[in-house]
């Protein structure tokens, strides 16, 4: 429903919603991928490692509040499956081994329990 201000004009919320709907009708997935990529590049130029650590931490906290143990078990299984038959060593593609990932995850979890 349209929400008009007292002066009869459309609210910002309604204008934004209508503008978003019009844009989505006029553009395809490639358009959104391109603007998302450009936004990511601009953000990377303007922020450092600390910024990404902070937003990652906030995202992790929000996710932990809205998901249970089974969720983490499932994504762990999916991640392990995606890693395939890694021999357990650091690959030349820069990925860490399962053992290292498990160790780091355990350390992080231990730190979070102590806080």
C-alpha positions, 0 to 999 in steps of 0.5 A: 500500500502506498504511504503518503506523507501529510502533504500527499507526496509518496514516502521515501520507502514507497518511492524506493520500493517502486524504483526498485521494482521498475529497475528489476523489470528493466535489468537482468542478473548480469546487470546486478552482478556488474554493479555488485562487483563494482561496489565490492571493488570500491569498498575494497579500495576504501577499507582495510583488513580491520573493516572486513574482520569487524563486519565478518564478526558481526555477521558471524554473531548474527548468524549464530543467533539465528541458526542452531547446531544442525545448521553448522553441522550441515554447512560443515559437511557441505564444505568438506564435500566441496573440498573433495579429496584434498590430501591434507596439505596446503594446496598450491591454490592457497587453500588450507588443509582440513586439519588446519581449518579444524584447528583454527575453528577450534581455537576461535570457538574456544576464544568465543566461549571464554569471552 
